[in-house]
Amino acid sequence: MNHTESLTRFVTSFVDELYQNGLRDVIISPGSRSTPLAMTFAAYRSVKHWINMDERSAAFFALGIAKQTKRPVALVCTSGTAAANYYPAIIEAFYSRVPLLILTADRPHELRDVGAPQAINQIHLYGDYVKWFHDMSLPELTDQQGNYVRGKAAAAYKIANTANRAAVQVNFPFREPLVPDFSLDNLWDENKETAHLEVKQGKKQLSAEQLIALHKQFLTKQKGLIVCGPMEDQQAQKEIIALANAWQLPLLADPLSQLRSGDYDKSNVIESYDAILKHKQTRDLFRPDFVIRFGAQPVSKPYTLWLKENPQIDHYVVEEAEGYREPIGHQSTVIYADPQLFCQGLITNPVPYFDQNWLKEWQKGNSIAKKVLQKSASQVITEGDVVQYIEEIIPNNSTFFVGNSMAIRDVDTFWFNTDKQIRILANRGANGIDGVTSSALGAASSAERVTLLLGDLSFFHDQNGLLMTKRYSLNITIVLINNNGGGIFSFLPQAKQDVPHYEELFGTPMDLDFSHVVELYEGLYESPTDWQTFKLALEKSYQTEGLSVIELKTDRSDNVAWHEEKWQTIASHLEGEYDGPNRK
């Protein structure tokens, strides 16, 4: 067996084994040292390959596919700084628990640390942000090679895809020549029906004694809350709703919990809790005895502040397998159990007798807040109202991808319960503005219509990602809120303290005409100036193939005043119209 044959069998076995374990998508960024992997994936028809020249965009595109499909996605790049460009998306994958397979090509060992071109130290390049790292051997002429290669491929896929899911890195040192020979016999038919490594993973659950002990704690309480942050477990979501209904407790649902959408009884779902908790006086009206939280920490900053102000609240955090997502810092109980089994276990016990007015007061507060938020007295384009128009017009059974900073906060406030089945996604692991467009396009790769809402800085930050719409005819509607800078900073203290150089450091106006960007990528561009033309533009975009960008120009100062007026009105109504559940 010569070098080329050994190289070919080495790489084809690895790729075939990834497919056997479930891999269906790979994103390839062009390069020389990655030739064996790139050519093999391109020749292997059972795995769809996508070409993205920008490694940073490629990694976020893979993240979007993995979020949408809920299965690992592979990335292939050449050696050197190409691999470093994956880093932001790998960090996001780690914190949002999304599985990625990072396949980095590398120089052979004799070319490391000797000043060879395009050779950097790729060993443990991503530190603790990957679950597993392996530096593959060089392709060798041994009988054991097949089992070794398949074992590592299977391990990479399984480790990435088991809780808590995240990225893994497999590093491939290759010697030249790099071109495989696909004319060799028996390259694709080995072990075609079974994976090399089978993993059986059970679900964690509390013992009967532990459930009884917890249940006794709840029996001593009067006012409880169930909180659901960002999560994707559909079976768990059903049981969380069932628990809230059985116990007649308010269910505070983050927009990324997926609990605000769908055809089911949402009478216990409180979607306007962020607006209710904006002011200190209203936060004091709603103080529970205990909180049971599922999923990650909610987007809402007032919710976090509310918990910090009340260390006496018993706080229970349910984690599927492991990890510690509790940024409040107060004494808490972390429960490592499958959320579905945990809820079922609680429901089988007698229903605790809680304060019967507690749920009614939350429902009343939610109704008051919604009436204020849904009322718009102006025809001027306002950022919060944009979300309501999107919710009205967005097609059923589609995906709504949301950018960070103000976009996700406006969705938290202005996306109300709906019978439509809308999946809301966002990169909330590390909350960055980088790669948002690429991730949304990754979500669109499954042929499902995606609507993306984001700001001008996020749009500018990831323009390269738009090439994927042109290359692969992906259908996406981008609603671009252009307030000419960092609108979220206008809500922070530095905006109100006459900070020197505020506009330069925080406002960061760009004064760009984004229509040229859309034209570059052959998309449809519109810039409505009133609600009627916005609605028409949105409806038109959903009937148009490819890229549609609807740019809405707003004013940062007006936006702050508009939001604060809403919040103050809600606080006044809540204080004046009824005695809250904690009011004596």
WOQUI-V382444 format. One record per residue. N is the residue number from 0. PHI is phi in whole degrees, 0 to 359 (* if undefined). PSI is psi in radians with two decimals (none if undefined). OMEGA is omega in radians with two decimals (none if undefined). Layout:
((N,PHI,PSI,OMEGA) (N,PHI,PSI,OMEGA))
This chain:
((0,*,2.09,-3.13) (1,274,-3.12,-3.08) (2,300,-0.80,-3.07) (3,296,-0.72,3.12) (4,294,-0.74,3.12) (5,298,-0.78,3.10) (6,301,-0.80,-3.08) (7,296,-0.84,-3.12) (8,292,-0.60,3.11) (9,300,-0.92,-3.04) (10,285,-0.70,-3.14) (11,295,-0.63,3.09) (12,295,-0.70,3.14) (13,296,-0.84,-3.12) (14,295,-0.78,3.13) (15,299,-0.69,-3.13) (16,292,-0.63,3.06) (17,299,-0.72,3.10) (18,297,-0.76,-3.14) (19,301,-0.53,-3.13) (20,274,-0.22,3.06) (21,129,-0.02,-3.13) (22,293,2.33,3.13) (23,231,-0.22,-3.10) (24,222,2.43,3.04) (25,222,2.43,3.09) (26,249,2.15,-3.04) (27,248,2.27,2.98) (28,253,2.29,-3.00) (29,299,2.59,3.10) (30,178,2.95,-3.08) (31,273,-0.91,-3.02) (32,295,-0.40,3.13) (33,273,0.16,-3.11) (34,310,-0.81,-3.11) (35,299,-0.76,-3.14) (36,291,-0.79,-3.09) (37,298,-0.83,-3.11) (38,293,-0.63,-3.13) (39,291,-0.78,3.09) (40,298,-0.69,3.14) (41,295,-0.59,-3.14) (42,279,-0.34,-3.08) (43,271,1.74,-2.95) (44,289,-0.29,-3.10) (45,282,-0.27,3.08) (46,249,2.17,-3.13) (47,283,2.24,3.11) (48,252,2.44,3.10) (49,241,2.45,-3.14) (50,253,2.16,3.09) (51,224,2.02,-3.03) (52,291,-0.44,-3.08) (53,262,1.95,-3.05) (54,299,-0.64,3.12) (55,297,-0.82,3.09) (56,297,-0.71,-3.12) (57,301,-0.74,-3.10) (58,292,-0.70,3.11) (59,288,-0.55,3.04) (60,297,-0.77,3.09) (61,298,-0.69,3.12) (62,300,-0.73,3.12) (63,296,-0.73,3.09) (64,298,-0.78,-3.11) (65,296,-0.67,3.08) (66,297,-0.78,-3.06) (67,289,-0.74,-3.05) (68,269,-0.30,-3.11) (69,62,0.63,3.05) (70,216,2.78,-3.09) (71,298,2.60,3.08) (72,233,2.47,-3.09) (73,261,2.66,3.06) (74,232,2.42,3.12) (75,232,2.25,3.07) (76,217,2.93,3.12) (77,277,-3.12,-3.09) (78,280,2.91,3.09) (79,92,-2.62,-3.04) (80,291,-0.21,3.07) (81,306,-0.78,-3.11) (82,293,-0.55,-3.14) (83,295,-0.48,-3.14) (84,289,-0.24,3.05) (85,284,-0.31,-2.91) (86,306,-0.86,-3.11) (87,303,-0.74,-3.13) (88,290,-0.57,3.10) (89,294,-0.69,3.07) (90,297,-0.79,3.11) (91,299,-0.74,3.13) (92,298,-0.67,-3.14) (93,297,-0.83,-3.05) (94,279,-0.44,3.11) (95,262,0.02,3.04) (96,61,1.03,3.13) (97,240,2.30,-3.06) (98,275,2.21,3.06) (99,228,2.58,3.05) (100,248,1.89,-3.09) (101,264,1.91,-3.11) (102,252,1.75,-3.06) (103,258,2.18,3.03) (104,282,2.63,-3.05) (105,216,2.82,2.98) (106,291,2.67,3.06) (107,293,2.89,-2.98) (108,301,-0.59,-3.10) (109,290,-0.24,3.13) (110,257,0.13,3.10) (111,269,2.45,3.08) (112,59,0.55,3.09) (113,233,0.16,3.13) (114,85,0.26,3.10) (115,293,2.59,-3.11) (116,293,2.55,3.07) (117,56,0.61,3.11) (118,237,1.98,3.06) (119,239,2.98,3.11) (120,282,1.82,-3.11) (121,261,0.06,-3.13) (122,285,2.13,-3.08) (123,53,0.74,-3.07) (124,301,-0.60,-3.03) (125,259,0.19,3.03) (126,56,-2.34,-3.08) (127,278,0.06,-3.11) (128,273,-0.01,2.96) (129,244,2.61,-3.13) (130,284,-0.43,-3.02) (131,202,2.52,3.06) (132,228,2.46,3.01) (133,216,2.28,3.05) (134,264,1.88,-3.06) (135,295,2.68,3.02) (136,288,2.86,2.98) (137,290,2.56,3.06) (138,304,2.18,-3.05) (139,235,2.85,-3.12) (140,267,1.16,-3.11) (141,230,2.71,3.12) (142,288,-0.43,-3.10) (143,279,-0.13,-3.02) (144,301,-0.74,-3.07) (145,299,-0.82,3.13) (146,294,-0.68,3.12) (147,299,-0.86,-3.08) (148,296,-0.83,-3.13) (149,295,-0.64,3.12) (150,297,-0.74,-3.14) (151,289,-0.65,3.10) (152,296,-0.79,-3.14) (153,295,-0.73,3.14) (154,297,-0.74,-3.14) (155,301,-0.82,-3.11) (156,294,-0.80,-3.07) (157,293,-0.74,-3.11) (158,294,-0.74,3.12) (159,297,-0.56,-2.95) (160,260,0.09,3.07) (161,253,2.68,-3.04) (162,297,2.53,-0.31) (163,283,2.27,-3.02) (164,291,2.57,-3.14) (165,191,-2.97,3.14) (166,275,2.68,2.91) (167,234,2.68,3.10) (168,242,2.25,3.00) (169,241,2.11,-3.05) (170,257,2.25,-3.03) (171,244,1.80,3.00) (172,281,2.23,-3.12) (173,234,2.37,2.97) (174,265,2.69,3.04) (175,282,2.67,0.00) (176,287,2.67,-2.96) (177,254,-0.16,-3.04) (178,274,2.09,3.12) (179,286,2.88,-3.14) (180,244,1.79,-3.07) (181,274,0.10,3.07) (182,275,-0.11,3.14) (183,295,2.66,-3.13) (184,283,2.64,2.97) (185,57,0.77,3.11) (186,275,-0.61,-2.93) (187,247,0.02,-2.97) (188,254,0.05,-3.09) (189,282,2.33,3.06) (190,49,0.76,-2.98) (191,290,-0.35,-3.03) (192,258,-0.33,-3.06) (193,226,2.56,3.07) (194,283,2.70,-3.11) (195,291,-0.58,-3.07) (196,232,2.15,3.10) (197,253,2.32,-3.10) (198,240,2.24,3.03) (199,252,2.08,-3.11) (200,237,2.08,3.10) (201,274,2.97,3.13) (202,261,2.40,3.11) (203,286,2.49,3.05) (204,209,2.69,3.11) (205,284,2.69,3.07) (206,287,2.86,3.11) (207,301,-0.67,3.14) (208,294,-0.70,3.12) (209,294,-0.70,3.12) (210,296,-0.72,3.13) (211,296,-0.73,3.13) (212,296,-0.73,3.09) (213,296,-0.76,-3.12) (214,300,-0.67,3.10) (215,297,-0.61,3.09) (216,296,-0.73,-3.12) (217,292,-0.51,-3.13) (218,296,-0.37,-3.13) (219,272,-0.02,-3.05) (220,255,2.81,3.12) (221,246,-0.59,-3.00) (222,230,1.94,-3.13) (223,239,2.78,3.07) (224,228,2.46,2.92) (225,252,2.23,-3.09) (226,239,2.32,3.11) (227,237,1.97,3.08) (228,272,-2.88,3.14) (229,303,2.21,3.08) (230,197,2.84,-3.06) (231,234,-0.02,-3.06) (232,284,1.77,-3.06) (233,294,-0.67,3.12) (234,295,-0.72,3.10) (235,295,-0.66,-3.14) (236,300,-0.71,3.12) (237,297,-0.71,-3.11) (238,286,-0.56,3.08) (239,296,-0.75,3.08) (240,297,-0.74,3.14) (241,298,-0.68,3.12) (242,294,-0.78,3.13) (243,299,-0.71,3.14) (244,290,-0.73,-3.12) (245,294,-0.71,-3.10) (246,269,-0.08,-3.12) (247,53,0.96,3.12) (248,244,2.62,3.03) (249,296,2.45,3.09) (250,244,1.84,3.12) (251,278,2.01,-2.98) (252,249,1.97,3.00) (253,297,2.60,3.14) (254,299,-0.46,3.14) (255,271,0.07,3.05) (256,283,-0.25,-3.07) (257,69,0.21,-3.09) (258,266,-0.11,3.10) (259,272,-0.15,-3.10) (260,240,2.64,3.08) (261,117,2.74,-3.06) (262,270,1.44,3.07) (263,206,2.94,-3.09) (264,291,2.01,-3.12) (265,249,0.43,-3.08) (266,298,-0.46,3.12) (267,267,-0.14,-3.06) (268,278,2.07,3.13) (269,258,1.81,-3.08) (270,265,-0.25,-3.08) (271,256,0.46,-3.10) (272,294,-0.53,3.11) (273,299,-0.77,3.12) (274,291,-0.66,3.13) (275,298,-0.62,-3.02) (276,264,0.18,-3.08) (277,297,-0.67,-3.04) (278,254,2.54,-3.11) (279,302,-0.71,-3.09) (280,294,-0.56,3.11) (281,278,-0.53,3.05) (282,298,-0.62,3.14) (283,290,-0.36,3.12) (284,285,-0.39,-3.02) (285,235,1.52,3.12) (286,240,2.04,3.14) (287,274,2.92,2.99) (288,275,-0.55,-3.14) (289,209,2.73,3.09) (290,229,2.28,2.98) (291,250,2.04,-3.10) (292,249,2.33,3.02) (293,248,2.64,3.12) (294,77,-3.02,-3.13) (295,286,3.00,3.09) (296,301,2.30,-3.14) (297,300,2.76,3.12) (298,298,-0.64,-2.96) (299,301,2.09,3.06) (300,288,-0.71,3.07) (301,302,-0.62,3.10) (302,298,-0.79,3.12) (303,297,-0.78,3.12) (304,298,-0.70,3.13) (305,301,-0.77,3.11) (306,294,-0.70,3.13) (307,297,-0.60,-3.13) (308,286,-0.22,-3.03) (309,229,1.26,-3.11) (310,295,-0.24,-3.12) (311,283,-0.21,3.14) (312,291,2.26,3.03) (313,286,2.15,-3.00) (314,243,2.12,3.13) (315,244,2.20,-3.12) (316,243,2.11,-3.09) (317,262,2.08,3.10) (318,244,2.39,-3.06) (319,298,-0.74,-3.04) (320,223,-0.92,-3.08) (321,199,3.13,3.14) (322,102,2.94,-3.10) (323,216,1.72,3.14) (324,247,1.40,-3.12) (325,216,1.48,-3.04) (326,280,-0.08,-3.08) (327,291,-0.70,3.10) (328,92,-0.04,3.10) (329,276,2.93,3.08) (330,299,2.25,-3.08) (331,221,2.86,3.02) (332,247,2.02,3.10) (333,264,2.19,-3.07) (334,250,1.96,3.10) (335,270,1.71,-3.11) (336,199,2.63,3.03) (337,300,2.18,-3.06) (338,303,-0.66,-3.14) (339,297,-0.86,-3.13) (340,293,-0.63,3.13) (341,297,-0.83,3.13) (342,297,-0.76,3.13) (343,299,-0.67,3.13) (344,295,-0.70,3.11) (345,292,-0.68,-3.08) (346,293,-0.52,-3.12) (347,290,-0.31,3.08) (348,276,2.82,3.12) (349,303,2.50,-3.11) (350,291,2.19,3.09) (351,295,2.66,-3.14) (352,264,1.67,-3.13) (353,267,2.98,3.07) (354,303,2.08,-3.05) (355,289,-0.36,-3.14) (356,273,-0.26,-3.05) (357,301,-0.91,3.13) (358,297,-0.73,-3.12) (359,298,-0.67,-3.14) (360,291,-0.67,3.08) (361,294,-0.73,3.11) (362,297,-0.69,3.11) (363,294,-0.79,3.10) (364,298,-0.68,3.12) (365,297,-0.73,3.13) (366,296,-0.75,3.12) (367,298,-0.81,-3.12) (368,298,-0.75,-3.13) (369,297,-0.70,3.14) (370,299,-0.71,3.12) (371,291,-0.78,-3.08) (372,291,-0.56,-3.10) (373,278,-0.21,-3.11) (374,271,2.16,3.11) (375,235,2.12,-3.09) (376,262,0.03,-3.03) (377,234,2.55,3.04) (378,272,-0.09,3.10) (379,290,2.47,3.14) (380,296,2.10,3.10) (381,240,2.48,-2.96) (382,294,-0.69,3.14) (383,294,-0.68,-3.14) (384,293,-0.42,3.10) (385,304,-0.73,-3.12) (386,298,-0.72,-3.12) (387,294,-0.66,3.09) (388,291,-0.65,3.07) (389,297,-0.79,-3.14) (390,299,-0.63,-3.14) (391,292,-0.66,-2.94) (392,256,-0.40,-3.07) (393,305,2.39,-3.13) (394,297,2.52,3.05) (395,297,2.66,3.14) (396,58,0.79,3.07) (397,230,3.10,-3.08) (398,248,2.38,3.09) (399,245,1.93,3.13) (400,260,2.34,-2.99) (401,238,2.31,3.07) (402,286,2.97,-3.13) (403,272,-2.93,-3.05) (404,62,-2.16,-3.04) (405,286,-0.52,-3.06) (406,301,-0.90,-3.09) (407,291,-0.55,3.13) (408,290,-0.65,3.07) (409,291,-0.60,3.06) (410,294,-0.70,3.10) (411,301,-0.68,-3.08) (412,276,-0.70,-2.90) (413,248,0.03,3.04) (414,266,1.94,-3.05) (415,260,2.92,3.13) (416,305,2.38,-3.11) (417,217,2.62,3.06) (418,280,-0.24,3.05) (419,298,2.62,3.07) (420,263,1.59,-3.11) (421,243,2.16,3.09) (422,269,2.14,-3.12) (423,255,2.14,-3.12) (424,238,2.68,3.06) (425,197,2.78,3.08) (426,267,1.35,-3.07) (427,261,0.18,3.09) (428,295,-0.96,3.12) (429,248,-0.02,3.03) (430,63,0.44,-3.10) (431,278,2.83,3.08) (432,266,-0.08,-3.11) (433,280,2.42,2.99) (434,78,0.18,-3.07) (435,295,-0.80,-3.13) (436,298,-0.75,-3.14) (437,297,-0.72,3.12) (438,295,-0.72,3.11) (439,297,-0.67,3.10) (440,291,-0.60,3.03) (441,299,-0.73,3.08) (442,297,-0.57,-3.13) (443,284,-0.19,-3.07) (444,292,-0.29,-3.13) (445,276,0.18,3.11) (446,77,0.14,3.07) (447,269,2.39,3.13) (448,298,2.27,3.12) (449,242,2.36,2.99) (450,251,2.22,-3.13) (451,246,2.22,3.04) (452,247,2.15,3.13) (453,203,2.96,-3.13) (454,266,3.04,-3.05) (455,293,-0.62,3.12) (456,293,-0.72,3.10) (457,295,-0.70,3.13) (458,297,-0.80,3.12) (459,299,-0.68,-3.02) (460,293,-0.37,-3.01) (461,227,0.65,-3.13) (462,299,-0.59,-3.11) (463,302,-0.53,-3.10) (464,298,-0.41,-3.10) (465,295,-0.32,3.12) (466,300,-0.51,-3.13) (467,295,-0.50,3.10) (468,293,-0.71,-3.12) (469,288,-0.72,-3.06) (470,289,-0.65,-3.01) (471,240,0.18,3.09) (472,53,0.86,3.12) (473,280,2.43,-3.09) (474,265,1.99,-3.12) (475,213,2.40,3.01) (476,253,2.06,3.13) (477,254,2.06,3.02) (478,263,1.91,-3.02) (479,259,1.95,3.07) (480,273,1.93,-3.10) (481,251,1.69,3.02) (482,256,0.36,3.04) (483,56,0.94,3.05) (484,142,-2.83,-3.10) (485,273,1.53,-3.05) (486,298,-0.55,-3.08) (487,294,-0.49,-3.14) (488,293,-0.37,3.13) (489,292,-0.30,3.12) (490,267,-0.10,-3.04) (491,264,2.84,-3.05) (492,304,-0.62,-3.08) (493,297,-0.38,3.12) (494,284,-0.35,-3.06) (495,254,0.04,-3.04) (496,246,0.34,3.12) (497,50,0.85,-3.13) (498,291,2.27,3.10) (499,301,2.47,3.09) (500,63,0.49,-3.10) (501,303,-0.86,-3.09) (502,297,-0.70,-3.12) (503,292,-0.72,-3.03) (504,272,-0.58,-3.01) (505,239,-0.79,3.13) (506,295,-0.72,3.08) (507,42,1.00,3.10) (508,295,2.45,-3.12) (509,251,-0.43,3.11) (510,53,0.85,-3.12) (511,256,2.57,3.04) (512,262,1.75,-3.02) (513,285,-0.16,3.09) (514,299,-0.54,3.12) (515,292,-0.61,3.10) (516,295,-0.78,-3.13) (517,296,-0.69,3.12) (518,297,-0.68,3.14) (519,303,-0.66,-3.10) (520,260,0.26,3.00) (521,60,0.72,3.12) (522,260,3.00,3.07) (523,270,2.24,-3.10) (524,237,2.34,3.03) (525,218,2.62,-3.14) (526,226,1.42,-3.11) (527,293,2.68,3.11) (528,241,0.00,3.07) (529,213,2.97,-3.02) (530,292,-0.65,-3.11) (531,296,-0.79,3.14) (532,289,-0.52,3.06) (533,296,-0.81,3.13) (534,299,-0.74,3.13) (535,295,-0.71,3.12) (536,295,-0.68,3.14) (537,294,-0.80,3.11) (538,298,-0.72,3.13) (539,297,-0.69,-3.11) (540,297,-0.60,-3.11) (541,285,-0.18,3.08) (542,254,0.14,-3.07) (543,245,2.32,3.09) (544,285,2.60,3.03) (545,85,-2.52,-3.02) (546,268,2.23,2.99) (547,232,2.26,3.11) (548,238,2.16,3.10) (549,247,1.91,-3.10) (550,264,2.20,3.11) (551,244,2.07,-3.09) (552,266,2.19,-3.11) (553,231,2.98,-3.13) (554,250,2.24,-3.07) (555,297,-0.76,-3.11) (556,294,-0.78,3.11) (557,297,-0.62,-3.12) (558,296,-0.73,3.12) (559,297,-0.82,-3.12) (560,298,-0.71,-3.13) (561,296,-0.81,3.12) (562,297,-0.82,-3.06) (563,294,-0.57,3.06) (564,296,-0.73,3.10) (565,300,-0.86,-3.07) (566,296,-0.70,3.13) (567,294,-0.68,3.11) (568,296,-0.74,3.10) (569,299,-0.79,-3.14) (570,299,-0.73,-3.14) (571,296,-0.77,3.13) (572,296,-0.77,-3.11) (573,296,-0.65,3.13) (574,284,-0.65,-2.97) (575,267,-0.43,-2.99) (576,266,-0.29,3.10) (577,198,2.81,3.04) (578,276,2.10,-3.10) (579,293,2.97,-3.06) (580,296,-0.28,3.10) (581,251,0.08,-3.12) (582,278,2.29,3.12) (583,270,none,none))
